[in-house]
Amino acid sequence: MTERTMNGGPMSEHRDNSAPASPLEAGLVDELRRFAAHETVLIALDFDGTLAPEVDVPDEARALPAAVGQLAALQQSPGVTIAFVSGRSLGSLDVVVPSSVTAAMIGSHGLELRIAPGDEVPAVDAADRARVEALHSALAPLVDAVEGAWIEHKPAGFAVHTRVVATDAAGALQTAVREAAAALDAALTVRDGKNVVEFAVRDATKGDGLRALRARLQPDAVLFAGDDVTDEDALAVLEPGDLGIKVGEASTVAPWRVSSPQQLVLALAAIAEARQRA
């Protein structure tokens, strides 16, 4: 198996009742202003844990209202493209991304691409779907036997979630499904994330997705921000002149860090303000 690590119609947005975010580092503010000065920019973002606080039920995740406001302002600035680069499927992103935000979409860790409405790259073929179905038949009984565990379906595979499962039971289940998957299909890609293990019949990363966006859109500079382990794949493909931001305290290759989605809102606001002044 290939081993990787990972993070999982209009609906109401998340209410942000947290304390105000602390100010950004002066050095990061300078970098945000430098980035904003480019004529054309791509602002590519993970969703869960980056724009939206993490929740137990993925379909209930909502971007912070302040984040939605800043993205709406940024997309009105000529030369700015917004994109979401996520482990979620495109169908799942369609549920949680606010309808007021027009964005390119990279789903399933780079396997699904939708650069513009109607411009979608298929993730799998019939043979892939047969492998996914066989794997699901083998693993679903193991997951169903553990209270609180559940499967999130994706075009090229599925994720086994254990966020609300007791620690010992979660560890045992993750071991069991990994062993069963390895015995059935040694060519699978396996990703570990926060309380989740994902199996895919196609191998791609968020870095692949970000490269595809850059190749199609040809921006002068790219910003990518994310909180999870698989976001490191996207951060690692940034080029000189780009800007990488890690959300949270986990280790990272990113040169800059913010503590929370609330602080990322401040970063987006700094970009919007700098472009408005320009």
Contacts in CASP RR format, 6 or more apart in sequence:
PFRMAT RR
TARGET T0000
AUTHOR 0000-0000-0000
METHOD contacts of the structure
MODEL  1
MTERTMNGGPMSEHRDNSAPASPLEAGLVDELRRFAAHETVLIALDFDGT
LAPEVDVPDEARALPAAVGQLAALQQSPGVTIAFVSGRSLGSLDVVVPSS
VTAAMIGSHGLELRIAPGDEVPAVDAADRARVEALHSALAPLVDAVEGAW
IEHKPAGFAVHTRVVATDAAGALQTAVREAAAALDAALTVRDGKNVVEFA
VRDATKGDGLRALRARLQPDAVLFAGDDVTDEDALAVLEPGDLGIKVGEA
STVAPWRVSSPQQLVLALAAIAEARQRA
1 181 0 8 1.000
1 182 0 8 1.000
1 186 0 8 1.000
1 187 0 8 1.000
1 188 0 8 1.000
1 189 0 8 1.000
1 190 0 8 1.000
2 187 0 8 1.000
2 188 0 8 1.000
2 189 0 8 1.000
2 190 0 8 1.000
2 203 0 8 1.000
3 189 0 8 1.000
3 190 0 8 1.000
3 191 0 8 1.000
3 192 0 8 1.000
4 109 0 8 1.000
4 189 0 8 1.000
4 190 0 8 1.000
4 191 0 8 1.000
4 192 0 8 1.000
4 203 0 8 1.000
4 205 0 8 1.000
4 230 0 8 1.000
4 233 0 8 1.000
5 191 0 8 1.000
5 192 0 8 1.000
5 193 0 8 1.000
5 229 0 8 1.000
5 230 0 8 1.000
5 232 0 8 1.000
6 87 0 8 1.000
6 109 0 8 1.000
6 191 0 8 1.000
6 192 0 8 1.000
6 193 0 8 1.000
6 196 0 8 1.000
6 198 0 8 1.000
6 228 0 8 1.000
6 229 0 8 1.000
6 230 0 8 1.000
7 46 0 8 1.000
7 48 0 8 1.000
7 49 0 8 1.000
7 87 0 8 1.000
7 193 0 8 1.000
7 194 0 8 1.000
7 196 0 8 1.000
7 227 0 8 1.000
7 228 0 8 1.000
7 229 0 8 1.000
7 230 0 8 1.000
7 231 0 8 1.000
8 48 0 8 1.000
8 58 0 8 1.000
8 86 0 8 1.000
8 87 0 8 1.000
8 88 0 8 1.000
8 92 0 8 1.000
8 152 0 8 1.000
8 159 0 8 1.000
8 161 0 8 1.000
8 196 0 8 1.000
8 198 0 8 1.000
9 94 0 8 1.000
9 95 0 8 1.000
9 99 0 8 1.000
10 98 0 8 1.000
10 99 0 8 1.000
11 62 0 8 1.000
11 95 0 8 1.000
11 96 0 8 1.000
12 62 0 8 1.000
13 62 0 8 1.000
13 63 0 8 1.000
13 64 0 8 1.000
13 65 0 8 1.000
13 68 0 8 1.000
13 98 0 8 1.000
14 52 0 8 1.000
14 53 0 8 1.000
14 61 0 8 1.000
14 62 0 8 1.000
14 63 0 8 1.000
14 64 0 8 1.000
14 65 0 8 1.000
15 65 0 8 1.000
16 53 0 8 1.000
16 64 0 8 1.000
16 65 0 8 1.000
16 66 0 8 1.000
16 262 0 8 1.000
18 53 0 8 1.000
18 260 0 8 1.000
18 262 0 8 1.000
20 262 0 8 1.000
21 259 0 8 1.000
21 260 0 8 1.000
21 262 0 8 1.000
21 263 0 8 1.000
21 265 0 8 1.000
21 266 0 8 1.000
22 259 0 8 1.000
22 263 0 8 1.000
23 266 0 8 1.000
24 32 0 8 1.000
24 258 0 8 1.000
24 263 0 8 1.000
24 266 0 8 1.000
24 267 0 8 1.000
24 270 0 8 1.000
25 256 0 8 1.000
28 245 0 8 1.000
28 256 0 8 1.000
28 258 0 8 1.000
28 267 0 8 1.000
29 270 0 8 1.000
31 243 0 8 1.000
31 256 0 8 1.000
32 243 0 8 1.000
32 267 0 8 1.000
32 270 0 8 1.000
32 271 0 8 1.000
32 274 0 8 1.000
33 270 0 8 1.000
33 274 0 8 1.000
35 41 0 8 1.000
35 221 0 8 1.000
35 223 0 8 1.000
35 241 0 8 1.000
35 243 0 8 1.000
35 271 0 8 1.000
36 270 0 8 1.000
36 271 0 8 1.000
36 274 0 8 1.000
36 275 0 8 1.000
36 278 0 8 1.000
37 274 0 8 1.000
37 278 0 8 1.000
38 219 0 8 1.000
38 220 0 8 1.000
38 221 0 8 1.000
39 79 0 8 1.000
39 220 0 8 1.000
40 79 0 8 1.000
40 80 0 8 1.000
40 81 0 8 1.000
40 217 0 8 1.000
40 218 0 8 1.000
40 219 0 8 1.000
40 220 0 8 1.000
41 79 0 8 1.000
41 80 0 8 1.000
41 81 0 8 1.000
41 219 0 8 1.000
41 220 0 8 1.000
41 221 0 8 1.000
41 222 0 8 1.000
41 223 0 8 1.000
41 271 0 8 1.000
42 81 0 8 1.000
42 83 0 8 1.000
42 213 0 8 1.000
42 214 0 8 1.000
42 217 0 8 1.000
42 219 0 8 1.000
42 221 0 8 1.000
42 222 0 8 1.000
42 223 0 8 1.000
43 74 0 8 1.000
43 80 0 8 1.000
43 81 0 8 1.000
43 82 0 8 1.000
43 83 0 8 1.000
43 223 0 8 1.000
43 268 0 8 1.000
43 271 0 8 1.000
44 83 0 8 1.000
44 84 0 8 1.000
44 85 0 8 1.000
44 106 0 8 1.000
44 210 0 8 1.000
44 213 0 8 1.000
44 222 0 8 1.000
44 223 0 8 1.000
44 224 0 8 1.000
44 225 0 8 1.000
44 234 0 8 1.000
45 51 0 8 1.000
45 82 0 8 1.000
45 83 0 8 1.000
45 84 0 8 1.000
45 85 0 8 1.000
45 224 0 8 1.000
45 225 0 8 1.000
45 226 0 8 1.000
45 264 0 8 1.000
46 84 0 8 1.000
46 85 0 8 1.000
46 86 0 8 1.000
46 206 0 8 1.000
46 225 0 8 1.000
46 226 0 8 1.000
46 227 0 8 1.000
46 228 0 8 1.000
46 231 0 8 1.000
46 234 0 8 1.000
46 247 0 8 1.000
47 61 0 8 1.000
47 63 0 8 1.000
47 84 0 8 1.000
47 86 0 8 1.000
47 88 0 8 1.000
47 93 0 8 1.000
47 96 0 8 1.000
47 97 0 8 1.000
48 54 0 8 1.000
48 58 0 8 1.000
48 61 0 8 1.000
48 86 0 8 1.000
48 88 0 8 1.000
48 227 0 8 1.000
48 228 0 8 1.000
49 226 0 8 1.000
49 227 0 8 1.000
49 228 0 8 1.000
49 247 0 8 1.000
49 261 0 8 1.000
50 225 0 8 1.000
50 226 0 8 1.000
50 227 0 8 1.000
50 231 0 8 1.000
50 247 0 8 1.000
50 261 0 8 1.000
50 264 0 8 1.000
51 63 0 8 1.000
51 64 0 8 1.000
51 67 0 8 1.000
51 261 0 8 1.000
51 264 0 8 1.000
52 61 0 8 1.000
52 62 0 8 1.000
52 63 0 8 1.000
52 64 0 8 1.000
52 67 0 8 1.000
52 96 0 8 1.000
52 261 0 8 1.000
53 61 0 8 1.000
53 64 0 8 1.000
53 261 0 8 1.000
54 61 0 8 1.000
54 194 0 8 1.000
55 61 0 8 1.000
56 163 0 8 1.000
56 164 0 8 1.000
58 88 0 8 1.000
58 92 0 8 1.000
58 96 0 8 1.000
58 152 0 8 1.000
58 161 0 8 1.000
59 92 0 8 1.000
59 95 0 8 1.000
59 96 0 8 1.000
61 96 0 8 1.000
62 96 0 8 1.000
63 71 0 8 1.000
63 96 0 8 1.000
63 97 0 8 1.000
63 98 0 8 1.000
64 261 0 8 1.000
64 262 0 8 1.000
64 265 0 8 1.000
66 262 0 8 1.000
66 265 0 8 1.000
67 261 0 8 1.000
67 264 0 8 1.000
67 265 0 8 1.000
67 268 0 8 1.000
68 98 0 8 1.000
68 100 0 8 1.000
68 101 0 8 1.000
69 100 0 8 1.000
70 265 0 8 1.000
70 268 0 8 1.000
70 269 0 8 1.000
70 272 0 8 1.000
71 82 0 8 1.000
71 98 0 8 1.000
71 101 0 8 1.000
71 103 0 8 1.000
71 268 0 8 1.000
72 100 0 8 1.000
72 101 0 8 1.000
73 272 0 8 1.000
74 80 0 8 1.000
74 82 0 8 1.000
74 268 0 8 1.000
74 271 0 8 1.000
74 272 0 8 1.000
74 275 0 8 1.000
75 82 0 8 1.000
75 101 0 8 1.000
75 102 0 8 1.000
75 103 0 8 1.000
77 272 0 8 1.000
77 275 0 8 1.000
77 276 0 8 1.000
80 275 0 8 1.000
81 103 0 8 1.000
81 104 0 8 1.000
81 217 0 8 1.000
81 219 0 8 1.000
82 101 0 8 1.000
82 102 0 8 1.000
82 103 0 8 1.000
82 104 0 8 1.000
83 103 0 8 1.000
83 104 0 8 1.000
83 105 0 8 1.000
83 106 0 8 1.000
83 213 0 8 1.000
84 93 0 8 1.000
84 97 0 8 1.000
84 103 0 8 1.000
84 104 0 8 1.000
84 105 0 8 1.000
84 106 0 8 1.000
84 107 0 8 1.000
85 106 0 8 1.000
85 107 0 8 1.000
85 110 0 8 1.000
85 206 0 8 1.000
85 207 0 8 1.000
85 209 0 8 1.000
85 210 0 8 1.000
85 213 0 8 1.000
85 224 0 8 1.000
85 231 0 8 1.000
85 234 0 8 1.000
86 92 0 8 1.000
86 93 0 8 1.000
86 105 0 8 1.000
86 106 0 8 1.000
86 107 0 8 1.000
86 206 0 8 1.000
87 107 0 8 1.000
87 108 0 8 1.000
87 109 0 8 1.000
87 110 0 8 1.000
87 154 0 8 1.000
87 206 0 8 1.000
87 230 0 8 1.000
88 96 0 8 1.000
88 107 0 8 1.000
88 108 0 8 1.000
88 154 0 8 1.000
89 107 0 8 1.000
89 108 0 8 1.000
89 112 0 8 1.000
89 153 0 8 1.000
89 154 0 8 1.000
89 155 0 8 1.000
90 105 0 8 1.000
90 107 0 8 1.000
90 108 0 8 1.000
90 112 0 8 1.000
90 114 0 8 1.000
90 120 0 8 1.000
92 152 0 8 1.000
93 105 0 8 1.000
93 107 0 8 1.000
97 103 0 8 1.000
97 105 0 8 1.000
104 114 0 8 1.000
104 115 0 8 1.000
104 116 0 8 1.000
104 213 0 8 1.000
104 217 0 8 1.000
105 112 0 8 1.000
105 113 0 8 1.000
105 114 0 8 1.000
106 112 0 8 1.000
106 113 0 8 1.000
106 114 0 8 1.000
106 206 0 8 1.000
106 209 0 8 1.000
106 210 0 8 1.000
106 212 0 8 1.000
106 213 0 8 1.000
107 113 0 8 1.000
108 123 0 8 1.000
108 154 0 8 1.000
108 155 0 8 1.000
108 156 0 8 1.000
108 200 0 8 1.000
108 204 0 8 1.000
109 191 0 8 1.000
109 200 0 8 1.000
109 204 0 8 1.000
109 205 0 8 1.000
109 206 0 8 1.000
109 230 0 8 1.000
109 233 0 8 1.000
110 204 0 8 1.000
110 205 0 8 1.000
110 206 0 8 1.000
110 207 0 8 1.000
110 208 0 8 1.000
110 209 0 8 1.000
110 212 0 8 1.000
111 123 0 8 1.000
111 124 0 8 1.000
111 155 0 8 1.000
111 156 0 8 1.000
111 200 0 8 1.000
111 202 0 8 1.000
111 204 0 8 1.000
112 120 0 8 1.000
112 121 0 8 1.000
112 123 0 8 1.000
112 155 0 8 1.000
113 120 0 8 1.000
113 121 0 8 1.000
113 209 0 8 1.000
113 212 0 8 1.000
114 120 0 8 1.000
114 121 0 8 1.000
115 213 0 8 1.000
115 216 0 8 1.000
115 217 0 8 1.000
123 155 0 8 1.000
123 156 0 8 1.000
123 202 0 8 1.000
124 132 0 8 1.000
124 155 0 8 1.000
124 156 0 8 1.000
124 201 0 8 1.000
124 202 0 8 1.000
128 156 0 8 1.000
128 201 0 8 1.000
128 202 0 8 1.000
131 185 0 8 1.000
131 201 0 8 1.000
132 156 0 8 1.000
132 157 0 8 1.000
132 158 0 8 1.000
132 201 0 8 1.000
134 184 0 8 1.000
134 185 0 8 1.000
135 157 0 8 1.000
135 158 0 8 1.000
135 181 0 8 1.000
135 184 0 8 1.000
135 185 0 8 1.000
135 188 0 8 1.000
135 199 0 8 1.000
135 201 0 8 1.000
136 151 0 8 1.000
136 157 0 8 1.000
136 158 0 8 1.000
138 180 0 8 1.000
138 181 0 8 1.000
138 184 0 8 1.000
139 151 0 8 1.000
139 160 0 8 1.000
139 177 0 8 1.000
139 180 0 8 1.000
139 181 0 8 1.000
139 199 0 8 1.000
140 151 0 8 1.000
142 173 0 8 1.000
142 176 0 8 1.000
142 177 0 8 1.000
142 180 0 8 1.000
143 149 0 8 1.000
143 150 0 8 1.000
143 151 0 8 1.000
143 160 0 8 1.000
143 173 0 8 1.000
143 177 0 8 1.000
146 162 0 8 1.000
146 165 0 8 1.000
146 169 0 8 1.000
146 170 0 8 1.000
146 173 0 8 1.000
147 165 0 8 1.000
147 169 0 8 1.000
148 162 0 8 1.000
148 164 0 8 1.000
148 165 0 8 1.000
149 160 0 8 1.000
149 161 0 8 1.000
149 162 0 8 1.000
149 165 0 8 1.000
149 169 0 8 1.000
149 170 0 8 1.000
149 173 0 8 1.000
150 160 0 8 1.000
150 161 0 8 1.000
151 158 0 8 1.000
151 159 0 8 1.000
151 160 0 8 1.000
151 161 0 8 1.000
152 158 0 8 1.000
152 159 0 8 1.000
152 161 0 8 1.000
152 196 0 8 1.000
154 198 0 8 1.000
154 200 0 8 1.000
156 200 0 8 1.000
156 201 0 8 1.000
156 202 0 8 1.000
157 198 0 8 1.000
157 199 0 8 1.000
157 200 0 8 1.000
157 201 0 8 1.000
158 198 0 8 1.000
158 199 0 8 1.000
159 196 0 8 1.000
159 197 0 8 1.000
159 198 0 8 1.000
159 199 0 8 1.000
160 173 0 8 1.000
160 174 0 8 1.000
160 177 0 8 1.000
160 196 0 8 1.000
160 197 0 8 1.000
160 198 0 8 1.000
160 199 0 8 1.000
161 195 0 8 1.000
161 196 0 8 1.000
162 169 0 8 1.000
162 170 0 8 1.000
162 171 0 8 1.000
162 173 0 8 1.000
162 174 0 8 1.000
162 195 0 8 1.000
162 196 0 8 1.000
163 194 0 8 1.000
163 195 0 8 1.000
163 196 0 8 1.000
165 173 0 8 1.000
165 195 0 8 1.000
170 195 0 8 1.000
174 192 0 8 1.000
174 197 0 8 1.000
177 197 0 8 1.000
177 199 0 8 1.000
178 190 0 8 1.000
178 197 0 8 1.000
181 188 0 8 1.000
181 190 0 8 1.000
181 199 0 8 1.000
182 188 0 8 1.000
185 201 0 8 1.000
187 201 0 8 1.000
188 199 0 8 1.000
188 200 0 8 1.000
188 201 0 8 1.000
189 199 0 8 1.000
189 200 0 8 1.000
189 201 0 8 1.000
189 202 0 8 1.000
189 203 0 8 1.000
190 197 0 8 1.000
190 198 0 8 1.000
190 199 0 8 1.000
190 200 0 8 1.000
191 197 0 8 1.000
191 198 0 8 1.000
191 200 0 8 1.000
191 230 0 8 1.000
192 198 0 8 1.000
192 229 0 8 1.000
193 228 0 8 1.000
193 229 0 8 1.000
193 230 0 8 1.000
194 228 0 8 1.000
205 230 0 8 1.000
205 233 0 8 1.000
205 234 0 8 1.000
206 230 0 8 1.000
206 231 0 8 1.000
206 233 0 8 1.000
206 234 0 8 1.000
207 233 0 8 1.000
207 234 0 8 1.000
207 236 0 8 1.000
207 237 0 8 1.000
208 233 0 8 1.000
209 234 0 8 1.000
210 222 0 8 1.000
210 224 0 8 1.000
210 234 0 8 1.000
210 237 0 8 1.000
210 238 0 8 1.000
211 237 0 8 1.000
213 222 0 8 1.000
214 222 0 8 1.000
221 241 0 8 1.000
221 242 0 8 1.000
221 243 0 8 1.000
222 238 0 8 1.000
222 239 0 8 1.000
222 242 0 8 1.000
222 243 0 8 1.000
223 242 0 8 1.000
223 243 0 8 1.000
223 244 0 8 1.000
223 245 0 8 1.000
223 271 0 8 1.000
224 231 0 8 1.000
224 234 0 8 1.000
224 235 0 8 1.000
224 238 0 8 1.000
224 242 0 8 1.000
224 243 0 8 1.000
224 244 0 8 1.000
224 245 0 8 1.000
225 244 0 8 1.000
225 245 0 8 1.000
225 246 0 8 1.000
225 247 0 8 1.000
225 258 0 8 1.000
225 264 0 8 1.000
225 267 0 8 1.000
226 234 0 8 1.000
226 235 0 8 1.000
226 245 0 8 1.000
226 246 0 8 1.000
226 247 0 8 1.000
227 246 0 8 1.000
227 247 0 8 1.000
227 248 0 8 1.000
227 250 0 8 1.000
228 250 0 8 1.000
229 250 0 8 1.000
231 246 0 8 1.000
232 252 0 8 1.000
232 253 0 8 1.000
235 244 0 8 1.000
235 246 0 8 1.000
235 252 0 8 1.000
235 253 0 8 1.000
235 254 0 8 1.000
236 253 0 8 1.000
238 244 0 8 1.000
243 256 0 8 1.000
244 254 0 8 1.000
244 255 0 8 1.000
244 256 0 8 1.000
245 254 0 8 1.000
245 256 0 8 1.000
245 257 0 8 1.000
245 258 0 8 1.000
245 264 0 8 1.000
245 267 0 8 1.000
246 252 0 8 1.000
246 254 0 8 1.000
246 256 0 8 1.000
246 257 0 8 1.000
246 258 0 8 1.000
247 257 0 8 1.000
247 258 0 8 1.000
247 259 0 8 1.000
247 260 0 8 1.000
247 261 0 8 1.000
247 263 0 8 1.000
247 264 0 8 1.000
248 257 0 8 1.000
248 258 0 8 1.000
248 259 0 8 1.000
248 260 0 8 1.000
249 257 0 8 1.000
249 259 0 8 1.000
258 264 0 8 1.000
258 266 0 8 1.000
258 267 0 8 1.000
END
